[in-house]
Amino acid sequence: MNQPANLNTIKSTISKYQIPVVKKNLDQDIANVPNEIEDQSANLSSAKNSIPKYQIPVDITNLDQDIANVPNEIQSQSILIDKSVEYPSDPDLFRETILSTPLIRALTEIGPCQPGIDGKHVIFPKNKNGQSFLLKWYNKITKSNFPCKRNWLVYSPRSNKMFCFPCFLFRTISQHHYQWSDPSKGVSNFRKGHEKIVKHEQSNEHKIAEREYLILRTRIKNDSTVVHNIILAGKKEKEHNRNVLKRLIDLSLFLAKNGLPFRGHRENFSYKTPNQGLFIELVKLVSKYDAVLAKHLAESNKNETYLSHMIQNDIIKSMAHETVQLILNEIKLAKYFTIIIDSTIDINKNDQFSLSLRFVDKEGKIREHFICFEELPGASASNYFNILNKCISII
């Protein structure tokens, strides 16, 4: 085949972009390629940003994709279900309602509307042909001669019609059986009621919808079991942490009552020192004979041991606060008390202000309790008064 003699350009494909390359100015064209690619990328980025974030069609039949988001939306969607009325899952209540995935789940949790199936006496009204719904239609006899309930069959007291609960929930599946799925339609021909029931439950669309319904019901049951197990595990963990904290508080009380120091030179478990401080050494000693502390030290994470110096200080402050509150409660019952203030020079030659309270308790015994130490800036009366006022305001 003859090629045109004056053909000056040849198209070459570079990645996804087709850029005409002129042989005469090949170097110039190659230099322009990055700029053109950058322009194309900018256009793609702007087009991507202009796309709305949430324009994803949700297929109501594909509940597996949406089931993870259901628990957060059930509470808001279940408001559409008025549980105060009798038979809240009656399809007639949802004539103008679009069944979203959370609403389908909420209706599944309530179950089908089946008046009289619980043994209560119900009178089914007659239609214009003088026929009425029969209670025995809720049950059937299988080929193996075993009785079986039709959990899918729904009777609507408000419209006096029959519906299929799975087809009503998954109506996109059973579009050809709209009489059984559409709340504005329904089956009211009770004269051939049993015949229509048998014909519908043998249809393929009903079987598919019923399978989806059974899968969802099983999933809801399993979700409830998982949530229950999570809550139970959380309660056990809280109880274990409380038991650990009780033991740590008791050890702190032992050290505080005996005026013993808590901390050592090296308190980190990674440092193999002979003495990590009385607090940690006591914890290690008790853990040899106590299963709770032994489990705590063996299984807890490094940042969840509750043995750091900050936790020790928090425990000491909490015990001090509770002790002062107990003393104040006893003083309130005594009504009369005396404030004792004094100062003393410590080993660093700092003047320390001390506050004590003296009172007679309800049993007639004289009680005296030390409250706090504060550094005294001077020996004047105003200094004493300011520190006293500060201590009283704190307690």
Secondary structure as UniProt FT lines:
FT   TURN            5..6
FT   STRAND          9..14
FT   TURN            15..16
FT   STRAND          17..22
FT   TURN            24..25
FT   HELIX           26..49
FT   TURN            60..61
FT   HELIX           63..66
FT   HELIX           67..69
FT   HELIX           70..77
FT   HELIX           78..80
FT   TURN            83..84
FT   TURN            88..89
FT   HELIX           91..94
FT   TURN            95..96
FT   HELIX           101..110
FT   TURN            115..118
FT   TURN            128..129
FT   HELIX           135..138
FT   STRAND          139..141
FT   TURN            143..144
FT   STRAND          147..149
FT   TURN            151..152
FT   STRAND          153..156
FT   TURN            157..160
FT   STRAND          161..164
FT   HELIX           165..169
FT   TURN            170..173
FT   HELIX           175..177
FT   HELIX           178..181
FT   TURN            183..184
FT   HELIX           190..192
FT   HELIX           193..201
FT   HELIX           204..257
FT   TURN            258..259
FT   TURN            269..270
FT   HELIX           278..287
FT   TURN            288..289
FT   HELIX           291..299
FT   HELIX           302..304
FT   HELIX           309..334
FT   STRAND          337..345
FT   TURN            347..348
FT   STRAND          351..360
FT   TURN            362..363
FT   STRAND          366..375
FT   HELIX           381..394
//
